[in-house]
Every structure is written in structure tokens, then in C-alpha cells.
Amino acid sequence: MAPKAKKEAPALPKAEAKAKALKAKKAVLKGVHSHKKKKITHLLAAQDPAALEAAQIPEKEHAQEKQA
């Protein structure tokens, strides 16, 4: 006797799936998460404009640079 095949759950219609995704998105953005921004560190030691532009490194990456 062959093993029984598992029944797959029926796929949600597109409208329901979209509504569910939007609800999840709103839930994620509640509270402090909706206002998050990457903090930019300005290295003011550089004087020429090209170097100043390159000096605007997000905080996380800047920490790695300090260690190296």
C-alpha cells in the first residue's frame, strides 16, 4: 500500500495575501522601529570635498574601520 500524499493548504487569493502582508508590515513598523535611521559619522579631519563625501560612513561600518 502506497503512503498517503499530504494535502497542501489552499493558496490564499491575491487580495487576502496582500492584506495580510500589509497588516504584518504595519505591525513591524509600530513603535520605535518606524523612526529608525542610520546614524552618519562625519569625519571632519578631511578637507577636500571628495574626501568629505567619502567620510560620511554609517556608524556600524565606521566602527570596523577604527579597529583595522
PDB file of N, CA, C and O in Angstrom:
ATOM      1  N   MET A   1       0.845  -1.185   0.000  1.00  0.00           N
ATOM      2  CA  MET A   1       0.000   0.000   0.000  1.00  0.00           C
ATOM      3  C   MET A   1       0.891   1.250   0.000  1.00  0.00           C
ATOM      4  O   MET A   1       1.799   1.363   0.824  1.00  0.00           O
ATOM      5  N   ALA A   2       0.639   2.168  -0.904  1.00  0.00           N
ATOM      6  CA  ALA A   2       1.447   3.375  -1.035  1.00  0.00           C
ATOM      7  C   ALA A   2       1.103   4.356   0.085  1.00  0.00           C
ATOM      8  O   ALA A   2      -0.043   4.414   0.531  1.00  0.00           O
ATOM      9  N   PRO A   3       2.107   5.139   0.543  1.00  0.00           N
ATOM     10  CA  PRO A   3       1.817   6.131   1.585  1.00  0.00           C
ATOM     11  C   PRO A   3       0.905   7.232   1.049  1.00  0.00           C
ATOM     12  O   PRO A   3       0.976   7.606  -0.122  1.00  0.00           O
ATOM     13  N   LYS A   4       0.062   7.733   1.920  1.00  0.00           N
ATOM     14  CA  LYS A   4      -0.878   8.779   1.512  1.00  0.00           C
ATOM     15  C   LYS A   4      -0.139  10.100   1.309  1.00  0.00           C
ATOM     16  O   LYS A   4       0.744  10.457   2.089  1.00  0.00           O
ATOM     17  N   ALA A   5      -0.509  10.809   0.267  1.00  0.00           N
ATOM     18  CA  ALA A   5       0.094  12.113  -0.003  1.00  0.00           C
ATOM     19  C   ALA A   5      -0.541  13.149   0.925  1.00  0.00           C
ATOM     20  O   ALA A   5      -1.745  13.128   1.176  1.00  0.00           O
ATOM     21  N   LYS A   6       0.301  14.054   1.425  1.00  0.00           N
ATOM     22  CA  LYS A   6      -0.209  15.106   2.305  1.00  0.00           C
ATOM     23  C   LYS A   6      -0.946  16.142   1.472  1.00  0.00           C
ATOM     24  O   LYS A   6      -0.510  16.505   0.379  1.00  0.00           O
ATOM     25  N   LYS A   7      -2.055  16.608   1.998  1.00  0.00           N
ATOM     26  CA  LYS A   7      -2.808  17.648   1.304  1.00  0.00           C
ATOM     27  C   LYS A   7      -2.159  18.998   1.586  1.00  0.00           C
ATOM     28  O   LYS A   7      -1.836  19.319   2.730  1.00  0.00           O
ATOM     29  N   GLU A   8      -1.974  19.782   0.531  1.00  0.00           N
ATOM     30  CA  GLU A   8      -1.404  21.123   0.702  1.00  0.00           C
ATOM     31  C   GLU A   8      -2.517  22.097   1.068  1.00  0.00           C
ATOM     32  O   GLU A   8      -3.663  21.939   0.647  1.00  0.00           O
ATOM     33  N   ALA A   9      -2.164  23.094   1.848  1.00  0.00           N
ATOM     34  CA  ALA A   9      -3.130  24.126   2.207  1.00  0.00           C
ATOM     35  C   ALA A   9      -3.464  24.928   0.955  1.00  0.00           C
ATOM     36  O   ALA A   9      -2.566  25.243   0.173  1.00  0.00           O
ATOM     37  N   PRO A  10      -4.721  25.263   0.750  1.00  0.00           N
ATOM     38  CA  PRO A  10      -5.074  26.035  -0.445  1.00  0.00           C
ATOM     39  C   PRO A  10      -4.420  27.417  -0.405  1.00  0.00           C
ATOM     40  O   PRO A  10      -4.332  28.040   0.653  1.00  0.00           O
ATOM     41  N   ALA A  11      -3.971  27.879  -1.552  1.00  0.00           N
ATOM     42  CA  ALA A  11      -3.304  29.183  -1.633  1.00  0.00           C
ATOM     43  C   ALA A  11      -4.320  30.301  -1.388  1.00  0.00           C
ATOM     44  O   ALA A  11      -5.470  30.221  -1.820  1.00  0.00           O
ATOM     45  N   LEU A  12      -3.870  31.341  -0.689  1.00  0.00           N
ATOM     46  CA  LEU A  12      -4.742  32.486  -0.431  1.00  0.00           C
ATOM     47  C   LEU A  12      -4.961  33.269  -1.719  1.00  0.00           C
ATOM     48  O   LEU A  12      -4.040  33.389  -2.527  1.00  0.00           O
ATOM     49  N   PRO A  13      -6.145  33.796  -1.923  1.00  0.00           N
ATOM     50  CA  PRO A  13      -6.331  34.687  -3.073  1.00  0.00           C
ATOM     51  C   PRO A  13      -5.423  35.911  -2.921  1.00  0.00           C
ATOM     52  O   PRO A  13      -5.050  36.281  -1.808  1.00  0.00           O
ATOM     53  N   LYS A  14      -5.074  36.529  -4.042  1.00  0.00           N
ATOM     54  CA  LYS A  14      -4.110  37.639  -4.015  1.00  0.00           C
ATOM     55  C   LYS A  14      -4.538  38.775  -3.088  1.00  0.00           C
ATOM     56  O   LYS A  14      -3.708  39.331  -2.368  1.00  0.00           O
ATOM     57  N   ALA A  15      -5.808  39.119  -3.098  1.00  0.00           N
ATOM     58  CA  ALA A  15      -6.284  40.234  -2.272  1.00  0.00           C
ATOM     59  C   ALA A  15      -6.085  39.933  -0.785  1.00  0.00           C
ATOM     60  O   ALA A  15      -5.665  40.799  -0.018  1.00  0.00           O
ATOM     61  N   GLU A  16      -6.391  38.697  -0.390  1.00  0.00           N
ATOM     62  CA  GLU A  16      -6.223  38.322   1.018  1.00  0.00           C
ATOM     63  C   GLU A  16      -4.753  38.308   1.403  1.00  0.00           C
ATOM     64  O   GLU A  16      -4.380  38.766   2.483  1.00  0.00           O
ATOM     65  N   ALA A  17      -3.921  37.779   0.511  1.00  0.00           N
ATOM     66  CA  ALA A  17      -2.488  37.706   0.783  1.00  0.00           C
ATOM     67  C   ALA A  17      -1.897  39.106   0.927  1.00  0.00           C
ATOM     68  O   ALA A  17      -1.066  39.352   1.800  1.00  0.00           O
ATOM     69  N   LYS A  18      -2.335  40.021   0.059  1.00  0.00           N
ATOM     70  CA  LYS A  18      -1.832  41.393   0.094  1.00  0.00           C
ATOM     71  C   LYS A  18      -2.250  42.085   1.396  1.00  0.00           C
ATOM     72  O   LYS A  18      -1.457  42.792   2.017  1.00  0.00           O
ATOM     73  N   ALA A  19      -3.496  41.873   1.793  1.00  0.00           N
ATOM     74  CA  ALA A  19      -3.995  42.477   3.030  1.00  0.00           C
ATOM     75  C   ALA A  19      -3.220  41.944   4.232  1.00  0.00           C
ATOM     76  O   ALA A  19      -2.896  42.688   5.157  1.00  0.00           O
ATOM     77  N   LYS A  20      -2.933  40.651   4.204  1.00  0.00           N
ATOM     78  CA  LYS A  20      -2.191  40.031   5.306  1.00  0.00           C
ATOM     79  C   LYS A  20      -0.771  40.602   5.374  1.00  0.00           C
ATOM     80  O   LYS A  20      -0.252  40.865   6.459  1.00  0.00           O
ATOM     81  N   ALA A  21      -0.153  40.790   4.211  1.00  0.00           N
ATOM     82  CA  ALA A  21       1.207  41.335   4.157  1.00  0.00           C
ATOM     83  C   ALA A  21       1.233  42.776   4.664  1.00  0.00           C
ATOM     84  O   ALA A  21       2.145  43.156   5.398  1.00  0.00           O
ATOM     85  N   LEU A  22       0.244  43.579   4.279  1.00  0.00           N
ATOM     86  CA  LEU A  22       0.177  44.974   4.736  1.00  0.00           C
ATOM     87  C   LEU A  22      -0.025  45.045   6.248  1.00  0.00           C
ATOM     88  O   LEU A  22       0.541  45.909   6.918  1.00  0.00           O
ATOM     89  N   LYS A  23      -0.829  44.137   6.773  1.00  0.00           N
ATOM     90  CA  LYS A  23      -1.068  44.103   8.217  1.00  0.00           C
ATOM     91  C   LYS A  23       0.227  43.778   8.959  1.00  0.00           C
ATOM     92  O   LYS A  23       0.522  44.369   9.998  1.00  0.00           O
ATOM     93  N   ALA A  24       0.996  42.833   8.418  1.00  0.00           N
ATOM     94  CA  ALA A  24       2.273  42.457   9.026  1.00  0.00           C
ATOM     95  C   ALA A  24       3.259  43.617   8.953  1.00  0.00           C
ATOM     96  O   ALA A  24       4.006  43.867   9.900  1.00  0.00           O
ATOM     97  N   LYS A  25       3.259  44.327   7.822  1.00  0.00           N
ATOM     98  CA  LYS A  25       4.164  45.467   7.636  1.00  0.00           C
ATOM     99  C   LYS A  25       3.865  46.555   8.669  1.00  0.00           C
ATOM    100  O   LYS A  25       4.782  47.121   9.265  1.00  0.00           O
ATOM    101  N   LYS A  26       2.583  46.842   8.876  1.00  0.00           N
ATOM    102  CA  LYS A  26       2.195  47.861   9.850  1.00  0.00           C
ATOM    103  C   LYS A  26       2.597  47.449  11.262  1.00  0.00           C
ATOM    104  O   LYS A  26       3.033  48.279  12.060  1.00  0.00           O
ATOM    105  N   ALA A  27       2.447  46.163  11.564  1.00  0.00           N
ATOM    106  CA  ALA A  27       2.791  45.667  12.896  1.00  0.00           C
ATOM    107  C   ALA A  27       4.281  45.825  13.156  1.00  0.00           C
ATOM    108  O   ALA A  27       4.693  46.154  14.269  1.00  0.00           O
ATOM    109  N   VAL A  28       5.090  45.588  12.123  1.00  0.00           N
ATOM    110  CA  VAL A  28       6.545  45.710  12.262  1.00  0.00           C
ATOM    111  C   VAL A  28       6.931  47.162  12.505  1.00  0.00           C
ATOM    112  O   VAL A  28       7.833  47.441  13.296  1.00  0.00           O
ATOM    113  N   LEU A  29       6.257  48.089  11.830  1.00  0.00           N
ATOM    114  CA  LEU A  29       6.626  49.499  11.918  1.00  0.00           C
ATOM    115  C   LEU A  29       6.076  50.216  13.152  1.00  0.00           C
ATOM    116  O   LEU A  29       6.321  51.411  13.319  1.00  0.00           O
ATOM    117  N   LYS A  30       5.349  49.526  14.006  1.00  0.00           N
ATOM    118  CA  LYS A  30       4.827  50.187  15.209  1.00  0.00           C
ATOM    119  C   LYS A  30       5.957  50.470  16.185  1.00  0.00           C
ATOM    120  O   LYS A  30       6.920  49.708  16.265  1.00  0.00           O
ATOM    121  N   GLY A  31       5.843  51.550  16.916  1.00  0.00           N
ATOM    122  CA  GLY A  31       6.817  51.864  17.956  1.00  0.00           C
ATOM    123  C   GLY A  31       8.093  52.462  17.408  1.00  0.00           C
ATOM    124  O   GLY A  31       8.061  53.218  16.437  1.00  0.00           O
ATOM    125  N   VAL A  32       9.223  52.130  18.026  1.00  0.00           N
ATOM    126  CA  VAL A  32      10.499  52.769  17.707  1.00  0.00           C
ATOM    127  C   VAL A  32      11.021  52.378  16.333  1.00  0.00           C
ATOM    128  O   VAL A  32      11.819  53.113  15.750  1.00  0.00           O
ATOM    129  N   HIS A  33      10.590  51.237  15.802  1.00  0.00           N
ATOM    130  CA  HIS A  33      11.144  50.751  14.543  1.00  0.00           C
ATOM    131  C   HIS A  33      10.784  51.636  13.355  1.00  0.00           C
ATOM    132  O   HIS A  33      11.502  51.644  12.355  1.00  0.00           O
ATOM    133  N   SER A  34       9.681  52.382  13.446  1.00  0.00           N
ATOM    134  CA  SER A  34       9.252  53.200  12.319  1.00  0.00           C
ATOM    135  C   SER A  34      10.106  54.455  12.166  1.00  0.00           C
ATOM    136  O   SER A  34      10.059  55.107  11.122  1.00  0.00           O
ATOM    137  N   HIS A  35      10.881  54.801  13.183  1.00  0.00           N
ATOM    138  CA  HIS A  35      11.649  56.042  13.142  1.00  0.00           C
ATOM    139  C   HIS A  35      13.149  55.807  13.009  1.00  0.00           C
ATOM    140  O   HIS A  35      13.931  56.749  13.142  1.00  0.00           O
ATOM    141  N   LYS A  36      13.564  54.572  12.751  1.00  0.00           N
ATOM    142  CA  LYS A  36      14.996  54.277  12.726  1.00  0.00           C
ATOM    143  C   LYS A  36      15.667  54.897  11.510  1.00  0.00           C
ATOM    144  O   LYS A  36      15.115  54.886  10.409  1.00  0.00           O
ATOM    145  N   LYS A  37      16.853  55.432  11.717  1.00  0.00           N
ATOM    146  CA  LYS A  37      17.675  55.971  10.642  1.00  0.00           C
ATOM    147  C   LYS A  37      19.095  55.525  10.899  1.00  0.00           C
ATOM    148  O   LYS A  37      19.478  55.301  12.048  1.00  0.00           O
ATOM    149  N   LYS A  38      19.888  55.391   9.839  1.00  0.00           N
ATOM    150  CA  LYS A  38      21.296  55.069  10.040  1.00  0.00           C
ATOM    151  C   LYS A  38      22.002  56.331  10.504  1.00  0.00           C
ATOM    152  O   LYS A  38      21.865  57.389   9.889  1.00  0.00           O
ATOM    153  N   LYS A  39      22.754  56.221  11.584  1.00  0.00           N
ATOM    154  CA  LYS A  39      23.476  57.365  12.109  1.00  0.00           C
ATOM    155  C   LYS A  39      24.749  57.539  11.289  1.00  0.00           C
ATOM    156  O   LYS A  39      25.515  56.590  11.123  1.00  0.00           O
ATOM    157  N   ILE A  40      24.978  58.745  10.777  1.00  0.00           N
ATOM    158  CA  ILE A  40      26.160  59.010   9.958  1.00  0.00           C
ATOM    159  C   ILE A  40      27.203  59.717  10.806  1.00  0.00           C
ATOM    160  O   ILE A  40      26.904  60.691  11.496  1.00  0.00           O
ATOM    161  N   THR A  41      28.427  59.217  10.746  1.00  0.00           N
ATOM    162  CA  THR A  41      29.538  59.834  11.450  1.00  0.00           C
ATOM    163  C   THR A  41      30.267  60.730  10.460  1.00  0.00           C
ATOM    164  O   THR A  41      30.642  60.279   9.378  1.00  0.00           O
ATOM    165  N   HIS A  42      30.466  61.964  10.809  1.00  0.00           N
ATOM    166  CA  HIS A  42      31.182  62.893   9.936  1.00  0.00           C
ATOM    167  C   HIS A  42      32.628  62.994  10.416  1.00  0.00           C
ATOM    168  O   HIS A  42      32.892  63.430  11.536  1.00  0.00           O
ATOM    169  N   LEU A  43      33.551  62.589   9.561  1.00  0.00           N
ATOM    170  CA  LEU A  43      34.965  62.702   9.891  1.00  0.00           C
ATOM    171  C   LEU A  43      35.438  64.046   9.339  1.00  0.00           C
ATOM    172  O   LEU A  43      35.605  64.192   8.128  1.00  0.00           O
ATOM    173  N   LEU A  44      35.650  65.005  10.197  1.00  0.00           N
ATOM    174  CA  LEU A  44      35.935  66.362   9.747  1.00  0.00           C
ATOM    175  C   LEU A  44      37.419  66.620   9.526  1.00  0.00           C
ATOM    176  O   LEU A  44      37.793  67.741   9.184  1.00  0.00           O
ATOM    177  N   ALA A  45      38.267  65.627   9.707  1.00  0.00           N
ATOM    178  CA  ALA A  45      39.698  65.825   9.513  1.00  0.00           C
ATOM    179  C   ALA A  45      40.022  66.035   8.035  1.00  0.00           C
ATOM    180  O   ALA A  45      40.984  66.730   7.706  1.00  0.00           O
ATOM    181  N   ALA A  46      39.233  65.444   7.147  1.00  0.00           N
ATOM    182  CA  ALA A  46      39.484  65.569   5.706  1.00  0.00           C
ATOM    183  C   ALA A  46      39.033  66.952   5.236  1.00  0.00           C
ATOM    184  O   ALA A  46      38.000  67.448   5.686  1.00  0.00           O
ATOM    185  N   GLN A  47      39.788  67.575   4.342  1.00  0.00           N
ATOM    186  CA  GLN A  47      39.468  68.931   3.911  1.00  0.00           C
ATOM    187  C   GLN A  47      38.873  69.018   2.505  1.00  0.00           C
ATOM    188  O   GLN A  47      37.981  69.835   2.275  1.00  0.00           O
ATOM    189  N   ASP A  48      39.346  68.189   1.548  1.00  0.00           N
ATOM    190  CA  ASP A  48      38.826  68.347   0.187  1.00  0.00           C
ATOM    191  C   ASP A  48      37.434  67.707   0.080  1.00  0.00           C
ATOM    192  O   ASP A  48      37.158  66.725   0.768  1.00  0.00           O
ATOM    193  N   PRO A  49      36.549  68.255  -0.779  1.00  0.00           N
ATOM    194  CA  PRO A  49      35.150  67.819  -0.854  1.00  0.00           C
ATOM    195  C   PRO A  49      34.976  66.327  -1.165  1.00  0.00           C
ATOM    196  O   PRO A  49      34.076  65.685  -0.624  1.00  0.00           O
ATOM    197  N   ALA A  50      35.829  65.775  -2.032  1.00  0.00           N
ATOM    198  CA  ALA A  50      35.691  64.357  -2.382  1.00  0.00           C
ATOM    199  C   ALA A  50      35.934  63.489  -1.154  1.00  0.00           C
ATOM    200  O   ALA A  50      35.230  62.503  -0.934  1.00  0.00           O
ATOM    201  N   ALA A  51      36.924  63.856  -0.362  1.00  0.00           N
ATOM    202  CA  ALA A  51      37.235  63.088   0.840  1.00  0.00           C
ATOM    203  C   ALA A  51      36.130  63.260   1.879  1.00  0.00           C
ATOM    204  O   ALA A  51      35.806  62.315   2.598  1.00  0.00           O
ATOM    205  N   LEU A  52      35.550  64.455   1.963  1.00  0.00           N
ATOM    206  CA  LEU A  52      34.468  64.690   2.915  1.00  0.00           C
ATOM    207  C   LEU A  52      33.251  63.839   2.570  1.00  0.00           C
ATOM    208  O   LEU A  52      32.581  63.299   3.450  1.00  0.00           O
ATOM    209  N   GLU A  53      32.978  63.731   1.266  1.00  0.00           N
ATOM    210  CA  GLU A  53      31.846  62.924   0.820  1.00  0.00           C
ATOM    211  C   GLU A  53      32.080  61.457   1.178  1.00  0.00           C
ATOM    212  O   GLU A  53      31.159  60.761   1.605  1.00  0.00           O
ATOM    213  N   ALA A  54      33.307  60.999   1.002  1.00  0.00           N
ATOM    214  CA  ALA A  54      33.643  59.615   1.318  1.00  0.00           C
ATOM    215  C   ALA A  54      33.670  59.391   2.825  1.00  0.00           C
ATOM    216  O   ALA A  54      33.558  58.256   3.288  1.00  0.00           O
ATOM    217  N   ALA A  55      33.819  60.471   3.593  1.00  0.00           N
ATOM    218  CA  ALA A  55      33.954  60.358   5.039  1.00  0.00           C
ATOM    219  C   ALA A  55      32.619  60.121   5.738  1.00  0.00           C
ATOM    220  O   ALA A  55      32.597  59.773   6.918  1.00  0.00           O
ATOM    221  N   GLN A  56      31.508  60.304   5.029  1.00  0.00           N
ATOM    222  CA  GLN A  56      30.197  60.104   5.653  1.00  0.00           C
ATOM    223  C   GLN A  56      29.876  58.611   5.649  1.00  0.00           C
ATOM    224  O   GLN A  56      29.192  58.112   4.755  1.00  0.00           O
ATOM    225  N   ILE A  57      30.372  57.924   6.641  1.00  0.00           N
ATOM    226  CA  ILE A  57      30.246  56.472   6.726  1.00  0.00           C
ATOM    227  C   ILE A  57      29.223  56.143   7.806  1.00  0.00           C
ATOM    228  O   ILE A  57      29.272  56.739   8.882  1.00  0.00           O
ATOM    229  N   PRO A  58      28.284  55.203   7.555  1.00  0.00           N
ATOM    230  CA  PRO A  58      27.370  54.806   8.621  1.00  0.00           C
ATOM    231  C   PRO A  58      28.132  54.305   9.848  1.00  0.00           C
ATOM    232  O   PRO A  58      29.216  53.735   9.727  1.00  0.00           O
ATOM    233  N   GLU A  59      27.559  54.521  11.015  1.00  0.00           N
ATOM    234  CA  GLU A  59      28.220  54.250  12.300  1.00  0.00           C
ATOM    235  C   GLU A  59      28.793  52.837  12.388  1.00  0.00           C
ATOM    236  O   GLU A  59      29.917  52.656  12.858  1.00  0.00           O
ATOM    237  N   LYS A  60      28.036  51.840  11.943  1.00  0.00           N
ATOM    238  CA  LYS A  60      28.464  50.449  12.030  1.00  0.00           C
ATOM    239  C   LYS A  60      29.764  50.228  11.264  1.00  0.00           C
ATOM    240  O   LYS A  60      30.713  49.645  11.790  1.00  0.00           O
ATOM    241  N   GLU A  61      29.801  50.698  10.012  1.00  0.00           N
ATOM    242  CA  GLU A  61      30.975  50.498   9.172  1.00  0.00           C
ATOM    243  C   GLU A  61      32.165  51.280   9.716  1.00  0.00           C
ATOM    244  O   GLU A  61      33.308  50.840   9.588  1.00  0.00           O
ATOM    245  N   HIS A  62      31.903  52.432  10.319  1.00  0.00           N
ATOM    246  CA  HIS A  62      32.971  53.262  10.856  1.00  0.00           C
ATOM    247  C   HIS A  62      33.664  52.544  12.012  1.00  0.00           C
ATOM    248  O   HIS A  62      34.881  52.650  12.169  1.00  0.00           O
ATOM    249  N   ALA A  63      32.900  51.820  12.815  1.00  0.00           N
ATOM    250  CA  ALA A  63      33.470  51.079  13.942  1.00  0.00           C
ATOM    251  C   ALA A  63      34.452  50.027  13.438  1.00  0.00           C
ATOM    252  O   ALA A  63      35.485  49.795  14.067  1.00  0.00           O
ATOM    253  N   GLN A  64      34.147  49.393  12.322  1.00  0.00           N
ATOM    254  CA  GLN A  64      35.041  48.387  11.745  1.00  0.00           C
ATOM    255  C   GLN A  64      36.317  49.053  11.250  1.00  0.00           C
ATOM    256  O   GLN A  64      37.401  48.480  11.354  1.00  0.00           O
ATOM    257  N   GLU A  65      36.190  50.262  10.712  1.00  0.00           N
ATOM    258  CA  GLU A  65      37.362  50.981  10.208  1.00  0.00           C
ATOM    259  C   GLU A  65      38.308  51.337  11.348  1.00  0.00           C
ATOM    260  O   GLU A  65      39.527  51.262  11.192  1.00  0.00           O
ATOM    261  N   LYS A  66      37.755  51.723  12.486  1.00  0.00           N
ATOM    262  CA  LYS A  66      38.578  52.096  13.638  1.00  0.00           C
ATOM    263  C   LYS A  66      39.407  50.913  14.120  1.00  0.00           C
ATOM    264  O   LYS A  66      40.556  51.081  14.528  1.00  0.00           O
ATOM    265  N   GLN A  67      38.822  49.708  14.075  1.00  0.00           N
ATOM    266  CA  GLN A  67      39.517  48.513  14.551  1.00  0.00           C
ATOM    267  C   GLN A  67      40.683  48.143  13.653  1.00  0.00           C
ATOM    268  O   GLN A  67      41.701  47.652  14.143  1.00  0.00           O
ATOM    269  N   ALA A  68      40.562  48.364  12.355  1.00  0.00           N
ATOM    270  CA  ALA A  68      41.592  47.950  11.395  1.00  0.00           C
ATOM    271  C   ALA A  68      42.860  48.770  11.519  1.00  0.00           C
ATOM    272  O   ALA A  68      43.818  48.541  10.780  1.00  0.00           O
TER     273      ALA A  68
END
